[in-house]
């Protein structure tokens, strides 16, 4: 009896802010791939609170670009400040030093560092937050000498405690990648293992944190595309950013499939790292170097526009030819079917763009897609666990030849 992939006849209700991803064994095996060897230097650094806040204000310590806003209530932040004032131990923070910029990225300790910066500023909340209030210590024992204290009051009424507070030390563990010399590829693994800010982060959530930049913003923009939301099957964006990861996946395979090596997560990391930011010049650069960088920046901007154009056209073509939710095969969206078929469409976009979506052409492509979902070898490549390193390009080639051969 042969196994055939056929679209599900009933849907399963999912939370409005989560996409329904089909469980695929090969995908799960890939996501659990062990950490590759790294040589990482980790050393302790005892920063005074005053120095930490200065680094924060100068952005020498960066908070990740993550939907992990400051969530501590004022009472909890107050207890942290009181701990310093009383000389109680406070857990260390973990920082990762960027190889190129030298900045420190917060891996763990975001809430603590922001609470300290808020107290120094005198305000509980960001400057642009209309709901921010003066930061006075609340929720402490009635007997605490620091109840109701603010940074300004501490300075005016207790100069000794004020100086001790500014000179309090918060231990930080600073990590820096030594080998391989590939622009901090270990940071995603380190962030995933050490971050303790509640729920374990998914791959794209971590990339969103450590690969801030123009390419990351493009992915977020593409995720709002009307046709793409039809393909995903929900108007709401996935709160775990798995829909954005699918977009990254399609672009990485389209442009870099010949360089593919498993695991998929590392392949995606490399691609996102490569296009993270445009080249930038240094004021000390020579005129010739500045000119060369300007040309590279122009090429980068054209590449970003190219990513947007090809993805937008492909999403439109997939909906025209295969209808909405075409990759929801057995129940949810099958990522393996998606990346092979969507990328095949992108590779042949000029054959299927708007003017060529005739009724006869649509019927022909749909018939070929049905045949693809019944092909035994293809079914194996998009559903089973395998040690075959070439399974991703193989299933893409199979989809491409079947649909557009």
C-alpha positions as CSV (number, residue, x, y, z in Angstrom):
1,X,0.0,0.0,0.0
2,X,1.5,3.3,-1.0
3,X,1.5,6.4,1.1
4,X,-0.1,9.4,-0.6
5,X,0.0,13.0,0.7
6,X,-3.5,14.5,0.2
7,X,-5.0,17.7,1.6
8,X,-6.8,17.4,4.9
9,X,-10.6,17.4,4.8
10,X,-11.0,19.0,8.2
11,X,-9.1,21.8,9.9
12,X,-7.9,21.9,13.5
13,X,-8.5,25.2,15.4
14,X,-5.3,26.8,16.4
15,X,-4.7,30.0,18.5
16,X,-5.2,33.1,16.3
17,X,-1.6,34.0,16.8
18,X,0.0,30.7,15.9
19,X,0.3,28.9,12.6
20,X,-0.4,25.2,12.4
21,X,2.8,23.5,11.4
22,X,2.6,19.8,10.5
23,X,4.8,17.5,12.4
24,X,7.5,16.2,10.1
25,X,10.1,13.8,11.5
26,X,13.0,15.0,9.4
27,X,12.3,18.6,10.4
28,X,12.3,17.7,14.1
29,X,15.5,15.7,13.8
30,X,17.1,18.7,12.1
31,X,16.0,21.1,14.8
32,X,17.6,18.9,17.5
33,X,21.0,18.8,15.8
34,X,23.8,19.0,18.3
35,X,26.0,22.1,18.7
36,X,29.0,22.0,16.4
37,X,32.4,22.5,18.0
38,X,33.3,26.1,19.1
39,X,36.0,27.6,21.1
40,X,34.5,30.3,23.3
41,X,36.3,32.4,25.8
42,X,34.2,33.2,28.9
43,X,35.5,35.5,31.6
44,X,33.9,37.3,34.6
45,X,33.7,41.1,34.6
46,X,32.7,43.1,37.7
47,X,31.0,46.3,36.6
48,X,29.8,48.9,39.0
49,X,26.1,49.9,38.5
50,X,27.2,53.4,37.4
51,X,29.4,52.0,34.6
52,X,26.7,49.5,33.5
53,X,24.2,52.3,33.2
54,X,26.7,54.4,31.2
55,X,27.3,51.6,28.8
56,X,23.5,51.1,28.5
57,X,23.0,54.7,27.7
58,X,25.8,54.7,25.1
59,X,24.4,51.5,23.6
60,X,27.7,49.7,24.3
61,X,25.4,47.1,26.0
62,X,22.5,46.3,23.6
63,X,19.1,44.9,24.5
64,X,18.0,42.2,22.0
65,X,15.4,43.2,19.4
66,X,12.9,40.8,20.7
67,X,9.2,40.8,21.6
68,X,10.3,40.4,25.1
69,X,9.4,43.8,26.5
70,X,10.2,44.9,30.1
71,X,7.7,42.9,32.0
72,X,8.7,43.4,35.6
73,X,6.2,45.2,37.8
74,X,7.6,48.2,39.8
75,X,7.5,46.2,43.0
76,X,9.8,43.5,41.6
77,X,12.2,46.1,40.2
78,X,12.2,47.9,43.6
79,X,13.2,44.7,45.4
80,X,16.2,44.4,43.0
81,X,17.3,47.9,43.8
82,X,16.8,47.2,47.5
83,X,19.0,44.1,47.3
84,X,21.9,46.3,46.1
85,X,21.3,48.8,48.8
86,X,21.2,46.1,51.5
87,X,24.3,44.3,50.1
88,X,22.4,41.2,49.2
89,X,23.7,38.9,46.4
90,X,22.2,39.4,42.9
91,X,22.4,36.8,40.1
92,X,25.0,37.6,37.4
93,X,24.1,38.6,33.9
94,X,25.5,37.0,30.7
95,X,26.8,39.2,27.8
96,X,28.1,38.2,24.4
97,X,30.8,40.4,22.8
98,X,30.3,41.2,19.1
99,X,33.4,40.3,17.2
100,X,33.3,43.2,14.8
101,X,31.7,46.0,16.8
102,X,32.9,45.1,20.3
103,X,29.5,45.8,21.7
104,X,28.0,43.6,24.4
105,X,24.7,41.8,23.6
106,X,22.5,40.9,26.6
107,X,22.0,37.1,26.6
108,X,20.5,36.9,30.0
109,X,19.7,39.7,32.5
110,X,17.7,42.0,30.3
111,X,15.1,42.7,33.0
112,X,17.7,43.3,35.7
113,X,19.7,45.7,33.6
114,X,16.7,47.7,32.4
115,X,15.4,48.0,36.0
116,X,18.8,49.4,37.1
117,X,18.8,51.9,34.2
118,X,15.3,53.0,35.0
119,X,16.2,53.7,38.7
120,X,19.2,55.8,37.7
121,X,17.0,57.8,35.3
122,X,14.4,58.4,37.9
123,X,11.6,57.1,35.8
124,X,9.9,53.7,35.6
125,X,9.4,53.2,31.9
126,X,10.8,54.4,28.6
127,X,11.0,58.1,27.6
128,X,8.3,57.7,25.0
129,X,5.9,55.7,27.2
130,X,3.1,58.0,28.3
131,X,2.3,55.7,31.2
132,X,5.8,55.9,32.8
133,X,5.9,57.1,36.4
134,X,8.6,58.3,38.8
135,X,10.6,55.4,40.0
136,X,10.3,55.2,43.7
137,X,10.8,52.0,45.6
138,X,7.5,50.3,46.3
139,X,6.3,47.0,47.6
140,X,9.0,46.8,50.3
141,X,8.6,46.1,54.0
142,X,7.1,48.9,56.0
143,X,10.3,48.8,58.1
144,X,12.6,49.2,55.1
145,X,14.5,52.5,55.3
146,X,14.4,52.5,51.5
147,X,10.7,52.4,51.0
148,X,9.6,55.3,48.9
149,X,13.2,56.1,48.0
150,X,14.1,57.5,44.6
151,X,17.5,58.0,43.0
152,X,17.3,61.7,43.7
153,X,16.2,61.3,47.3
154,X,19.0,58.8,47.9
155,X,21.5,61.3,46.6
156,X,20.1,64.2,48.7
157,X,19.3,62.4,52.0
158,X,21.9,59.6,52.2
159,X,25.2,60.5,50.4
160,X,27.0,57.5,51.9
161,X,24.3,55.0,50.7
162,X,24.2,56.8,47.4
163,X,27.9,56.4,46.8
164,X,27.8,52.7,47.9
165,X,24.9,52.1,45.6
166,X,26.6,53.6,42.5
167,X,29.7,51.5,43.3
168,X,27.8,48.3,43.8
169,X,29.1,45.5,41.6
170,X,27.0,43.3,39.3
171,X,29.0,40.4,38.0
172,X,28.8,39.8,34.3
173,X,30.0,36.8,32.4
174,X,31.3,37.9,29.0
175,X,31.5,35.4,26.2
176,X,33.5,35.8,23.0
177,X,33.9,33.4,20.1
178,X,37.5,32.5,19.3
179,X,37.0,29.7,16.8
180,X,35.8,29.3,14.1
181,X,36.5,32.9,12.9
182,X,33.1,33.2,11.2
183,X,31.5,36.3,12.6
184,X,30.0,34.9,15.9
185,X,28.0,31.9,14.6
186,X,27.9,30.5,18.1
187,X,25.8,33.3,19.5
188,X,22.5,31.8,18.5
189,X,23.3,28.5,20.2
190,X,24.6,30.3,23.3
191,X,21.5,32.5,23.4
192,X,19.1,29.6,23.1
193,X,20.9,27.7,25.9
194,X,21.4,30.4,28.4
195,X,18.4,32.7,28.0
196,X,16.1,32.2,31.0
197,X,13.5,34.8,30.2
198,X,10.6,32.4,30.5
199,X,9.5,30.3,27.5
200,X,12.2,28.7,25.4
201,X,12.8,30.7,22.2
202,X,12.4,29.4,18.7
203,X,15.1,29.8,16.1
204,X,13.7,32.9,14.4
205,X,13.0,34.6,17.7
206,X,16.7,34.3,18.5
207,X,17.7,35.4,15.0
208,X,15.5,38.4,15.4
209,X,17.5,39.2,18.5
210,X,21.0,38.9,17.3
211,X,20.6,39.7,13.6
212,X,18.9,43.1,13.9
213,X,19.2,45.1,10.6
214,X,17.6,45.9,7.3
215,X,17.2,42.2,6.2
216,X,15.4,41.4,9.4
217,X,13.1,44.3,8.9
218,X,12.4,43.1,5.3
219,X,11.4,39.7,6.6
220,X,8.9,41.3,9.0
221,X,7.5,43.4,6.1
222,X,7.1,40.4,3.8
223,X,5.3,38.5,6.6
224,X,2.4,41.0,6.3
225,X,2.0,40.3,2.5
226,X,-1.7,39.5,1.8
227,X,-1.0,36.5,-0.4
228,X,1.6,35.2,2.0
229,X,-1.0,35.3,4.8
230,X,-3.4,33.3,2.6
231,X,-0.6,30.7,2.1
232,X,0.1,30.5,5.8
233,X,-3.6,30.2,6.5
234,X,-4.1,32.9,9.1
235,X,-4.3,36.7,9.1
236,X,-2.6,37.0,12.5
237,X,1.2,36.8,12.5
238,X,2.7,33.9,14.5
239,X,3.8,35.0,17.9
240,X,6.8,32.6,17.8
241,X,7.9,34.0,14.4
242,X,7.7,30.6,12.6
243,X,6.0,32.2,9.6
244,X,9.0,34.6,9.2
245,X,11.3,31.7,9.4
246,X,9.5,30.1,6.5
247,X,10.1,33.3,4.4
248,X,13.8,33.2,5.4
249,X,13.9,29.6,4.4
250,X,12.5,30.2,0.9
251,X,14.9,33.0,0.2
252,X,17.9,31.1,1.5
253,X,17.1,28.1,-0.6
254,X,16.4,30.2,-3.7
255,X,19.7,32.0,-3.6
256,X,22.0,29.5,-1.8
257,X,20.7,26.0,-2.3
258,X,23.9,24.9,-4.0
259,X,25.7,25.7,-0.7
260,X,23.2,23.8,1.5
261,X,24.5,21.8,4.3
262,X,22.4,20.5,7.2
263,X,21.3,21.4,9.7
264,X,18.7,23.7,8.2
265,X,18.9,26.0,11.3
266,X,22.7,26.7,10.7
267,X,22.0,27.2,6.9
268,X,19.5,29.9,7.8
269,X,21.8,31.4,10.4
270,X,24.5,31.9,7.8
271,X,22.2,33.4,5.2
272,X,20.7,35.9,7.6
273,X,24.1,36.8,8.9
274,X,25.3,37.4,5.4
275,X,22.6,39.9,4.5
276,X,22.0,41.3,8.0
277,X,23.3,44.9,7.3
278,X,24.7,46.8,4.4
279,X,28.4,47.6,4.4
280,X,29.2,50.8,6.4
281,X,32.1,53.1,6.1
282,X,34.5,54.3,8.8
283,X,35.2,58.1,8.9
284,X,38.9,57.2,8.9
285,X,38.6,55.2,5.6
286,X,40.3,56.6,2.5
287,X,38.2,58.1,-0.3
288,X,38.9,55.0,-2.4
289,X,37.6,52.7,0.3
290,X,34.6,54.9,0.9
291,X,33.7,54.8,-2.8
292,X,34.1,51.0,-2.8
293,X,31.8,50.7,0.3
294,X,29.3,53.0,-1.3
295,X,29.1,50.7,-4.4
296,X,28.7,47.7,-2.1
297,X,25.9,49.4,-0.2
298,X,24.1,50.1,-3.5
299,X,24.5,46.5,-4.5
300,X,23.1,45.4,-1.1
301,X,20.1,47.7,-1.4
302,X,19.4,46.3,-4.9
303,X,19.6,42.8,-3.5
304,X,17.1,43.6,-0.7
305,X,14.7,45.0,-3.3
306,X,15.3,41.8,-5.3
307,X,14.4,39.7,-2.3
308,X,11.1,41.6,-1.9
309,X,10.2,41.5,-5.6
310,X,10.8,37.7,-6.0
311,X,9.0,36.8,-2.8
312,X,6.0,39.0,-3.5
313,X,5.6,37.7,-7.1
314,X,6.0,34.1,-6.0
315,X,3.4,34.4,-3.2
316,X,1.0,35.8,-5.7
317,X,1.7,33.1,-8.3
318,X,1.3,30.3,-5.7
319,X,-2.1,31.5,-4.6
320,X,-3.2,31.9,-8.3
321,X,-2.1,28.4,-9.3
322,X,-2.6,26.4,-6.1
323,X,-5.2,28.3,-4.1
324,X,-4.8,29.5,-0.5
325,X,-3.3,27.1,2.1
326,X,-1.7,24.9,-0.6
327,X,0.9,23.4,1.7
328,X,-1.5,22.3,4.5
329,X,-1.2,18.7,3.4
330,X,-2.3,16.3,6.1
331,X,-3.3,18.8,8.8
332,X,-1.0,21.8,9.2
333,X,1.5,23.5,6.9
334,X,4.2,21.1,5.8
335,X,7.4,23.1,5.8
336,X,9.2,20.5,3.7
337,X,6.6,20.7,0.9
338,X,6.5,24.4,1.2
339,X,10.2,25.1,0.8
340,X,10.5,22.8,-2.2
341,X,7.4,23.9,-4.1
342,X,7.5,27.6,-3.2
343,X,11.1,27.8,-4.2
344,X,10.4,25.9,-7.4
345,X,7.8,28.6,-8.3
346,X,10.4,31.3,-7.5
347,X,12.9,29.7,-9.8
348,X,10.4,29.7,-12.6
349,X,8.5,32.9,-11.7
350,X,8.7,34.3,-15.3
351,X,6.8,31.3,-16.5
352,X,3.9,31.8,-14.1
353,X,3.7,35.5,-13.4
354,X,0.4,37.4,-13.8
355,X,-0.1,37.5,-17.5
356,X,0.6,33.8,-17.9
357,X,-1.8,32.5,-15.3
358,X,-4.3,31.2,-17.9
359,X,-7.0,28.7,-17.0
360,X,-5.3,26.0,-19.0
361,X,-1.9,26.8,-17.4
362,X,-3.4,26.8,-13.9
363,X,-5.1,23.4,-14.5
364,X,-1.9,21.9,-15.9
365,X,0.2,23.1,-12.9
366,X,-2.4,21.9,-10.4
367,X,-2.4,18.5,-12.0
368,X,1.3,18.2,-11.8
369,X,1.2,19.3,-8.1
370,X,-1.3,16.5,-7.4
371,X,1.1,14.1,-9.1
372,X,4.0,15.4,-7.0
373,X,2.1,14.7,-3.7
374,X,1.6,11.1,-4.8
375,X,5.3,10.4,-5.7
376,X,6.7,7.9,-3.3
377,X,10.3,9.3,-3.4
378,X,9.0,12.8,-2.8
379,X,6.8,11.7,0.1
380,X,9.9,10.1,1.7
381,X,11.9,13.3,1.4
382,X,9.2,15.5,2.9
383,X,8.1,13.3,5.7
384,X,10.6,10.7,6.9
385,X,13.7,11.0,9.1
386,X,16.8,10.7,6.9
387,X,20.6,11.0,7.3
388,X,20.8,12.0,3.6
389,X,22.5,15.5,3.7
390,X,21.2,16.2,0.2
391,X,17.5,15.6,0.9
392,X,16.6,19.3,0.9
393,X,18.1,20.1,-2.6
394,X,16.8,16.7,-3.8
395,X,13.2,17.4,-2.9
396,X,13.5,20.9,-4.4
397,X,14.8,19.4,-7.7
398,X,12.0,16.9,-7.7
399,X,9.4,19.6,-7.2
400,X,11.0,21.8,-9.9
401,X,11.2,19.1,-12.5
402,X,7.7,17.7,-11.8
403,X,6.0,21.2,-11.9
404,X,8.0,22.9,-14.6
405,X,10.2,20.1,-16.1
